[in-house]
């Protein structure tokens, strides 16, 4: 016998948000569960993009700190650290 492939959750939303969810689901012709699943997927994508931008900013700051402008600068630093 196969088990359930979804997990039932109960959430609380302010009335205005609940109405928005119902309206958007109707407009998109999906049920509320599907709308929430899609919203979570979009949130995950946005979070990943934000984390990537933070990582890129850290890389830029590190490059500036160590005067890295080219791949050759990276190779130079690696050789210095390794003592080559």
Jmol script that loads the backbone (N, CA, C; Angstrom):
load data "model"
ATOM      1  N   UNK A   1       0.848  -1.189   0.000  1.00  0.00           N
ATOM      2  CA  UNK A   1       0.000   0.000   0.000  1.00  0.00           C
ATOM      3  C   UNK A   1       0.889   1.247   0.000  1.00  0.00           C
ATOM      4  N   UNK A   2       0.603   2.161  -0.882  1.00  0.00           N
ATOM      5  CA  UNK A   2       1.381   3.391  -0.975  1.00  0.00           C
ATOM      6  C   UNK A   2       0.920   4.390   0.072  1.00  0.00           C
ATOM      7  N   UNK A   3       1.896   5.109   0.632  1.00  0.00           N
ATOM      8  CA  UNK A   3       1.575   6.143   1.603  1.00  0.00           C
ATOM      9  C   UNK A   3       1.254   7.459   0.926  1.00  0.00           C
ATOM     10  N   UNK A   4       0.862   8.392   1.723  1.00  0.00           N
ATOM     11  CA  UNK A   4       0.529   9.731   1.248  1.00  0.00           C
ATOM     12  C   UNK A   4       1.791  10.408   0.716  1.00  0.00           C
ATOM     13  N   UNK A   5       1.683  11.117  -0.382  1.00  0.00           N
ATOM     14  CA  UNK A   5       2.841  11.791  -0.969  1.00  0.00           C
ATOM     15  C   UNK A   5       2.917  13.264  -0.590  1.00  0.00           C
ATOM     16  N   UNK A   6       1.980  13.713   0.230  1.00  0.00           N
ATOM     17  CA  UNK A   6       2.004  15.090   0.687  1.00  0.00           C
ATOM     18  C   UNK A   6       1.855  15.107   2.201  1.00  0.00           C
ATOM     19  N   UNK A   7       2.182  16.233   2.798  1.00  0.00           N
ATOM     20  CA  UNK A   7       2.033  16.424   4.234  1.00  0.00           C
ATOM     21  C   UNK A   7       1.023  17.539   4.447  1.00  0.00           C
ATOM     22  N   UNK A   8       0.025  17.263   5.242  1.00  0.00           N
ATOM     23  CA  UNK A   8      -1.003  18.256   5.522  1.00  0.00           C
ATOM     24  C   UNK A   8      -0.483  19.196   6.606  1.00  0.00           C
ATOM     25  N   UNK A   9      -0.633  20.497   6.356  1.00  0.00           N
ATOM     26  CA  UNK A   9      -0.212  21.510   7.319  1.00  0.00           C
ATOM     27  C   UNK A   9      -1.373  22.453   7.593  1.00  0.00           C
ATOM     28  N   UNK A  10      -1.411  22.966   8.797  1.00  0.00           N
ATOM     29  CA  UNK A  10      -2.376  24.002   9.141  1.00  0.00           C
ATOM     30  C   UNK A  10      -1.585  25.279   9.375  1.00  0.00           C
ATOM     31  N   UNK A  11      -1.962  26.348   8.700  1.00  0.00           N
ATOM     32  CA  UNK A  11      -1.283  27.631   8.890  1.00  0.00           C
ATOM     33  C   UNK A  11      -2.315  28.695   9.236  1.00  0.00           C
ATOM     34  N   UNK A  12      -1.850  29.735   9.882  1.00  0.00           N
ATOM     35  CA  UNK A  12      -2.717  30.868  10.216  1.00  0.00           C
ATOM     36  C   UNK A  12      -2.268  32.067   9.393  1.00  0.00           C
ATOM     37  N   UNK A  13      -3.229  32.727   8.791  1.00  0.00           N
ATOM     38  CA  UNK A  13      -2.955  33.921   7.988  1.00  0.00           C
ATOM     39  C   UNK A  13      -3.913  35.024   8.407  1.00  0.00           C
ATOM     40  N   UNK A  14      -3.463  36.256   8.326  1.00  0.00           N
ATOM     41  CA  UNK A  14      -4.410  37.347   8.539  1.00  0.00           C
ATOM     42  C   UNK A  14      -5.510  37.249   7.478  1.00  0.00           C
ATOM     43  N   UNK A  15      -6.706  37.704   7.792  1.00  0.00           N
ATOM     44  CA  UNK A  15      -7.823  37.597   6.838  1.00  0.00           C
ATOM     45  C   UNK A  15      -7.498  38.169   5.460  1.00  0.00           C
ATOM     46  N   UNK A  16      -6.812  39.297   5.415  1.00  0.00           N
ATOM     47  CA  UNK A  16      -6.494  39.920   4.128  1.00  0.00           C
ATOM     48  C   UNK A  16      -5.575  39.020   3.299  1.00  0.00           C
ATOM     49  N   UNK A  17      -4.611  38.396   3.975  1.00  0.00           N
ATOM     50  CA  UNK A  17      -3.686  37.505   3.268  1.00  0.00           C
ATOM     51  C   UNK A  17      -4.416  36.264   2.781  1.00  0.00           C
ATOM     52  N   UNK A  18      -5.282  35.719   3.604  1.00  0.00           N
ATOM     53  CA  UNK A  18      -6.064  34.543   3.208  1.00  0.00           C
ATOM     54  C   UNK A  18      -6.929  34.869   1.988  1.00  0.00           C
ATOM     55  N   UNK A  19      -7.518  36.057   1.977  1.00  0.00           N
ATOM     56  CA  UNK A  19      -8.328  36.480   0.831  1.00  0.00           C
ATOM     57  C   UNK A  19      -7.459  36.631  -0.419  1.00  0.00           C
ATOM     58  N   UNK A  20      -6.251  37.159  -0.228  1.00  0.00           N
ATOM     59  CA  UNK A  20      -5.336  37.316  -1.363  1.00  0.00           C
ATOM     60  C   UNK A  20      -4.959  35.954  -1.922  1.00  0.00           C
ATOM     61  N   UNK A  21      -4.667  35.001  -1.049  1.00  0.00           N
ATOM     62  CA  UNK A  21      -4.321  33.648  -1.500  1.00  0.00           C
ATOM     63  C   UNK A  21      -5.483  33.053  -2.296  1.00  0.00           C
ATOM     64  N   UNK A  22      -6.681  33.166  -1.762  1.00  0.00           N
ATOM     65  CA  UNK A  22      -7.852  32.615  -2.455  1.00  0.00           C
ATOM     66  C   UNK A  22      -8.060  33.293  -3.815  1.00  0.00           C
ATOM     67  N   UNK A  23      -7.917  34.616  -3.865  1.00  0.00           N
ATOM     68  CA  UNK A  23      -8.105  35.359  -5.114  1.00  0.00           C
ATOM     69  C   UNK A  23      -7.053  34.984  -6.146  1.00  0.00           C
ATOM     70  N   UNK A  24      -5.780  34.945  -5.702  1.00  0.00           N
ATOM     71  CA  UNK A  24      -4.705  34.594  -6.633  1.00  0.00           C
ATOM     72  C   UNK A  24      -4.858  33.162  -7.147  1.00  0.00           C
ATOM     73  N   UNK A  25      -5.243  32.256  -6.271  1.00  0.00           N
ATOM     74  CA  UNK A  25      -5.446  30.866  -6.697  1.00  0.00           C
ATOM     75  C   UNK A  25      -6.538  30.799  -7.757  1.00  0.00           C
ATOM     76  N   UNK A  26      -7.591  31.551  -7.535  1.00  0.00           N
ATOM     77  CA  UNK A  26      -8.691  31.575  -8.499  1.00  0.00           C
ATOM     78  C   UNK A  26      -8.233  32.169  -9.832  1.00  0.00           C
ATOM     79  N   UNK A  27      -7.508  33.279  -9.762  1.00  0.00           N
ATOM     80  CA  UNK A  27      -7.019  33.932 -10.976  1.00  0.00           C
ATOM     81  C   UNK A  27      -6.071  33.026 -11.762  1.00  0.00           C
ATOM     82  N   UNK A  28      -5.233  32.295 -11.043  1.00  0.00           N
ATOM     83  CA  UNK A  28      -4.254  31.427 -11.688  1.00  0.00           C
ATOM     84  C   UNK A  28      -4.826  30.057 -12.032  1.00  0.00           C
ATOM     85  N   UNK A  29      -6.060  29.829 -11.593  1.00  0.00           N
ATOM     86  CA  UNK A  29      -6.745  28.552 -11.850  1.00  0.00           C
ATOM     87  C   UNK A  29      -5.971  27.358 -11.271  1.00  0.00           C
ATOM     88  N   UNK A  30      -5.486  27.550 -10.039  1.00  0.00           N
ATOM     89  CA  UNK A  30      -4.839  26.482  -9.270  1.00  0.00           C
ATOM     90  C   UNK A  30      -5.491  26.467  -7.892  1.00  0.00           C
ATOM     91  N   UNK A  31      -5.288  25.382  -7.162  1.00  0.00           N
ATOM     92  CA  UNK A  31      -5.824  25.390  -5.802  1.00  0.00           C
ATOM     93  C   UNK A  31      -4.847  26.127  -4.874  1.00  0.00           C
ATOM     94  N   UNK A  32      -5.305  26.410  -3.675  1.00  0.00           N
ATOM     95  CA  UNK A  32      -4.485  27.190  -2.750  1.00  0.00           C
ATOM     96  C   UNK A  32      -3.185  26.473  -2.402  1.00  0.00           C
ATOM     97  N   UNK A  33      -3.235  25.154  -2.290  1.00  0.00           N
ATOM     98  CA  UNK A  33      -2.019  24.401  -1.988  1.00  0.00           C
ATOM     99  C   UNK A  33      -0.978  24.592  -3.084  1.00  0.00           C
ATOM    100  N   UNK A  34      -1.408  24.512  -4.329  1.00  0.00           N
ATOM    101  CA  UNK A  34      -0.469  24.684  -5.447  1.00  0.00           C
ATOM    102  C   UNK A  34       0.088  26.100  -5.454  1.00  0.00           C
ATOM    103  N   UNK A  35      -0.751  27.080  -5.195  1.00  0.00           N
ATOM    104  CA  UNK A  35      -0.284  28.467  -5.143  1.00  0.00           C
ATOM    105  C   UNK A  35       0.799  28.620  -4.070  1.00  0.00           C
ATOM    106  N   UNK A  36       0.580  28.051  -2.891  1.00  0.00           N
ATOM    107  CA  UNK A  36       1.560  28.147  -1.807  1.00  0.00           C
ATOM    108  C   UNK A  36       2.835  27.399  -2.187  1.00  0.00           C
ATOM    109  N   UNK A  37       2.722  26.221  -2.805  1.00  0.00           N
ATOM    110  CA  UNK A  37       3.912  25.486  -3.245  1.00  0.00           C
ATOM    111  C   UNK A  37       4.731  26.335  -4.215  1.00  0.00           C
ATOM    112  N   UNK A  38       4.046  26.968  -5.171  1.00  0.00           N
ATOM    113  CA  UNK A  38       4.748  27.807  -6.143  1.00  0.00           C
ATOM    114  C   UNK A  38       5.377  29.017  -5.459  1.00  0.00           C
ATOM    115  N   UNK A  39       4.682  29.592  -4.482  1.00  0.00           N
ATOM    116  CA  UNK A  39       5.227  30.738  -3.749  1.00  0.00           C
ATOM    117  C   UNK A  39       6.486  30.335  -2.981  1.00  0.00           C
ATOM    118  N   UNK A  40       6.481  29.147  -2.392  1.00  0.00           N
ATOM    119  CA  UNK A  40       7.660  28.661  -1.677  1.00  0.00           C
ATOM    120  C   UNK A  40       8.809  28.447  -2.649  1.00  0.00           C
ATOM    121  N   UNK A  41       8.524  27.905  -3.821  1.00  0.00           N
ATOM    122  CA  UNK A  41       9.568  27.720  -4.833  1.00  0.00           C
ATOM    123  C   UNK A  41      10.175  29.057  -5.242  1.00  0.00           C
ATOM    124  N   UNK A  42       9.336  30.059  -5.446  1.00  0.00           N
ATOM    125  CA  UNK A  42       9.827  31.392  -5.812  1.00  0.00           C
ATOM    126  C   UNK A  42      10.672  31.964  -4.677  1.00  0.00           C
ATOM    127  N   UNK A  43      10.219  31.780  -3.449  1.00  0.00           N
ATOM    128  CA  UNK A  43      10.971  32.269  -2.290  1.00  0.00           C
ATOM    129  C   UNK A  43      12.348  31.600  -2.237  1.00  0.00           C
ATOM    130  N   UNK A  44      12.395  30.294  -2.458  1.00  0.00           N
ATOM    131  CA  UNK A  44      13.676  29.576  -2.447  1.00  0.00           C
ATOM    132  C   UNK A  44      14.608  30.111  -3.530  1.00  0.00           C
ATOM    133  N   UNK A  45      14.073  30.390  -4.712  1.00  0.00           N
ATOM    134  CA  UNK A  45      14.891  30.948  -5.790  1.00  0.00           C
ATOM    135  C   UNK A  45      15.421  32.328  -5.410  1.00  0.00           C
ATOM    136  N   UNK A  46      14.561  33.154  -4.819  1.00  0.00           N
ATOM    137  CA  UNK A  46      14.984  34.486  -4.404  1.00  0.00           C
ATOM    138  C   UNK A  46      16.057  34.401  -3.324  1.00  0.00           C
ATOM    139  N   UNK A  47      15.889  33.478  -2.389  1.00  0.00           N
ATOM    140  CA  UNK A  47      16.866  33.296  -1.318  1.00  0.00           C
ATOM    141  C   UNK A  47      18.205  32.851  -1.897  1.00  0.00           C
ATOM    142  N   UNK A  48      18.181  31.914  -2.818  1.00  0.00           N
ATOM    143  CA  UNK A  48      19.419  31.448  -3.446  1.00  0.00           C
ATOM    144  C   UNK A  48      20.107  32.588  -4.189  1.00  0.00           C
ATOM    145  N   UNK A  49      19.337  33.404  -4.888  1.00  0.00           N
ATOM    146  CA  UNK A  49      19.904  34.554  -5.606  1.00  0.00           C
ATOM    147  C   UNK A  49      20.520  35.543  -4.627  1.00  0.00           C
ATOM    148  N   UNK A  50      19.832  35.808  -3.526  1.00  0.00           N
ATOM    149  CA  UNK A  50      20.349  36.732  -2.505  1.00  0.00           C
ATOM    150  C   UNK A  50      21.663  36.188  -1.926  1.00  0.00           C
ATOM    151  N   UNK A  51      21.710  34.886  -1.635  1.00  0.00           N
ATOM    152  CA  UNK A  51      22.932  34.281  -1.099  1.00  0.00           C
ATOM    153  C   UNK A  51      24.061  34.359  -2.114  1.00  0.00           C
ATOM    154  N   UNK A  52      23.745  34.140  -3.401  1.00  0.00           N
ATOM    155  CA  UNK A  52      24.751  34.238  -4.451  1.00  0.00           C
ATOM    156  C   UNK A  52      25.290  35.664  -4.540  1.00  0.00           C
ATOM    157  N   UNK A  53      24.407  36.656  -4.452  1.00  0.00           N
ATOM    158  CA  UNK A  53      24.851  38.053  -4.505  1.00  0.00           C
ATOM    159  C   UNK A  53      25.743  38.384  -3.304  1.00  0.00           C
ATOM    160  N   UNK A  54      25.399  37.853  -2.127  1.00  0.00           N
ATOM    161  CA  UNK A  54      26.229  38.081  -0.939  1.00  0.00           C
ATOM    162  C   UNK A  54      27.609  37.446  -1.115  1.00  0.00           C
ATOM    163  N   UNK A  55      27.636  36.259  -1.695  1.00  0.00           N
ATOM    164  CA  UNK A  55      28.904  35.581  -1.938  1.00  0.00           C
ATOM    165  C   UNK A  55      29.749  36.357  -2.944  1.00  0.00           C
ATOM    166  N   UNK A  56      29.105  36.865  -3.982  1.00  0.00           N
ATOM    167  CA  UNK A  56      29.835  37.663  -4.970  1.00  0.00           C
ATOM    168  C   UNK A  56      30.399  38.937  -4.340  1.00  0.00           C
ATOM    169  N   UNK A  57      29.619  39.568  -3.455  1.00  0.00           N
ATOM    170  CA  UNK A  57      30.090  40.776  -2.767  1.00  0.00           C
ATOM    171  C   UNK A  57      31.297  40.449  -1.890  1.00  0.00           C
ATOM    172  N   UNK A  58      31.252  39.321  -1.220  1.00  0.00           N
ATOM    173  CA  UNK A  58      32.392  38.885  -0.404  1.00  0.00           C
ATOM    174  C   UNK A  58      33.610  38.654  -1.287  1.00  0.00           C
ATOM    175  N   UNK A  59      33.390  38.041  -2.444  1.00  0.00           N
ATOM    176  CA  UNK A  59      34.498  37.815  -3.385  1.00  0.00           C
ATOM    177  C   UNK A  59      35.102  39.125  -3.865  1.00  0.00           C
ATOM    178  N   UNK A  60      34.233  40.088  -4.179  1.00  0.00           N
ATOM    179  CA  UNK A  60      34.739  41.402  -4.620  1.00  0.00           C
ATOM    180  C   UNK A  60      35.549  42.074  -3.515  1.00  0.00           C
ATOM    181  N   UNK A  61      35.053  42.017  -2.272  1.00  0.00           N
ATOM    182  CA  UNK A  61      35.757  42.634  -1.147  1.00  0.00           C
ATOM    183  C   UNK A  61      37.098  41.949  -0.910  1.00  0.00           C
ATOM    184  N   UNK A  62      37.116  40.633  -1.013  1.00  0.00           N
ATOM    185  CA  UNK A  62      38.363  39.889  -0.820  1.00  0.00           C
ATOM    186  C   UNK A  62      39.356  40.224  -1.931  1.00  0.00           C
ATOM    187  N   UNK A  63      38.875  40.287  -3.164  1.00  0.00           N
ATOM    188  CA  UNK A  63      39.747  40.640  -4.284  1.00  0.00           C
ATOM    189  C   UNK A  63      40.343  42.031  -4.082  1.00  0.00           C
ATOM    190  N   UNK A  64      39.535  42.955  -3.629  1.00  0.00           N
ATOM    191  CA  UNK A  64      40.023  44.310  -3.397  1.00  0.00           C
ATOM    192  C   UNK A  64      41.067  44.323  -2.285  1.00  0.00           C
ATOM    193  N   UNK A  65      40.787  43.596  -1.213  1.00  0.00           N
ATOM    194  CA  UNK A  65      41.694  43.545  -0.060  1.00  0.00           C
ATOM    195  C   UNK A  65      43.069  43.023  -0.462  1.00  0.00           C
ATOM    196  N   UNK A  66      43.103  42.007  -1.318  1.00  0.00           N
ATOM    197  CA  UNK A  66      44.362  41.389  -1.706  1.00  0.00           C
ATOM    198  C   UNK A  66      44.886  41.870  -3.060  1.00  0.00           C
ATOM    199  N   UNK A  67      44.225  42.854  -3.643  1.00  0.00           N
ATOM    200  CA  UNK A  67      44.694  43.420  -4.909  1.00  0.00           C
ATOM    201  C   UNK A  67      44.565  42.462  -6.079  1.00  0.00           C
ATOM    202  N   UNK A  68      43.547  41.618  -6.046  1.00  0.00           N
ATOM    203  CA  UNK A  68      43.350  40.636  -7.109  1.00  0.00           C
ATOM    204  C   UNK A  68      42.536  41.276  -8.228  1.00  0.00           C
ATOM    205  N   UNK A  69      43.138  41.291  -9.423  1.00  0.00           N
ATOM    206  CA  UNK A  69      42.435  41.846 -10.581  1.00  0.00           C
ATOM    207  C   UNK A  69      42.355  40.851 -11.729  1.00  0.00           C
ATOM    208  N   UNK A  70      43.258  39.882 -11.754  1.00  0.00           N
ATOM    209  CA  UNK A  70      43.289  38.910 -12.846  1.00  0.00           C
ATOM    210  C   UNK A  70      43.504  37.508 -12.283  1.00  0.00           C
ATOM    211  N   UNK A  71      43.357  36.521 -13.154  1.00  0.00           N
ATOM    212  CA  UNK A  71      43.642  35.141 -12.767  1.00  0.00           C
ATOM    213  C   UNK A  71      45.107  34.981 -12.377  1.00  0.00           C
ATOM    214  N   UNK A  72      45.983  35.739 -13.018  1.00  0.00           N
ATOM    215  CA  UNK A  72      47.411  35.669 -12.698  1.00  0.00           C
ATOM    216  C   UNK A  72      47.663  36.109 -11.257  1.00  0.00           C
ATOM    217  N   UNK A  73      46.889  37.077 -10.769  1.00  0.00           N
ATOM    218  CA  UNK A  73      47.017  37.507  -9.373  1.00  0.00           C
ATOM    219  C   UNK A  73      46.658  36.364  -8.431  1.00  0.00           C
ATOM    220  N   UNK A  74      45.644  35.616  -8.780  1.00  0.00           N
ATOM    221  CA  UNK A  74      45.236  34.466  -7.960  1.00  0.00           C
ATOM    222  C   UNK A  74      46.349  33.421  -7.956  1.00  0.00           C
ATOM    223  N   UNK A  75      46.884  33.133  -9.122  1.00  0.00           N
ATOM    224  CA  UNK A  75      47.978  32.161  -9.218  1.00  0.00           C
ATOM    225  C   UNK A  75      49.173  32.615  -8.390  1.00  0.00           C
ATOM    226  N   UNK A  76      49.476  33.909  -8.446  1.00  0.00           N
ATOM    227  CA  UNK A  76      50.603  34.457  -7.677  1.00  0.00           C
ATOM    228  C   UNK A  76      50.389  34.230  -6.186  1.00  0.00           C
ATOM    229  N   UNK A  77      49.188  34.519  -5.705  1.00  0.00           N
ATOM    230  CA  UNK A  77      48.905  34.355  -4.282  1.00  0.00           C
ATOM    231  C   UNK A  77      48.991  32.886  -3.877  1.00  0.00           C
ATOM    232  N   UNK A  78      48.460  32.013  -4.709  1.00  0.00           N
ATOM    233  CA  UNK A  78      48.534  30.565  -4.411  1.00  0.00           C
ATOM    234  C   UNK A  78      49.998  30.126  -4.304  1.00  0.00           C
ATOM    235  N   UNK A  79      50.829  30.582  -5.244  1.00  0.00           N
ATOM    236  CA  UNK A  79      52.250  30.213  -5.211  1.00  0.00           C
ATOM    237  C   UNK A  79      52.931  30.781  -3.970  1.00  0.00           C
ATOM    238  N   UNK A  80      52.561  32.000  -3.573  1.00  0.00           N
ATOM    239  CA  UNK A  80      53.153  32.601  -2.378  1.00  0.00           C
ATOM    240  C   UNK A  80      52.787  31.791  -1.138  1.00  0.00           C
ATOM    241  N   UNK A  81      51.517  31.412  -1.041  1.00  0.00           N
ATOM    242  CA  UNK A  81      51.068  30.663   0.129  1.00  0.00           C
ATOM    243  C   UNK A  81      51.719  29.285   0.182  1.00  0.00           C
ATOM    244  N   UNK A  82      51.838  28.645  -0.966  1.00  0.00           N
ATOM    245  CA  UNK A  82      52.437  27.303  -1.043  1.00  0.00           C
ATOM    246  C   UNK A  82      53.972  27.352  -0.954  1.00  0.00           C
ATOM    247  N   UNK A  83      54.530  28.549  -1.092  1.00  0.00           N
ATOM    248  CA  UNK A  83      55.978  28.670  -1.059  1.00  0.00           C
ATOM    249  C   UNK A  83      56.666  28.137  -2.292  1.00  0.00           C
ATOM    250  N   UNK A  84      55.954  28.230  -3.423  1.00  0.00           N
ATOM    251  CA  UNK A  84      56.509  27.705  -4.682  1.00  0.00           C
ATOM    252  C   UNK A  84      57.271  28.774  -5.400  1.00  0.00           C
TER     253      UNK A  84
END
end "model"
wireframe off; spacefill off
backbone 0.3
color backbone group
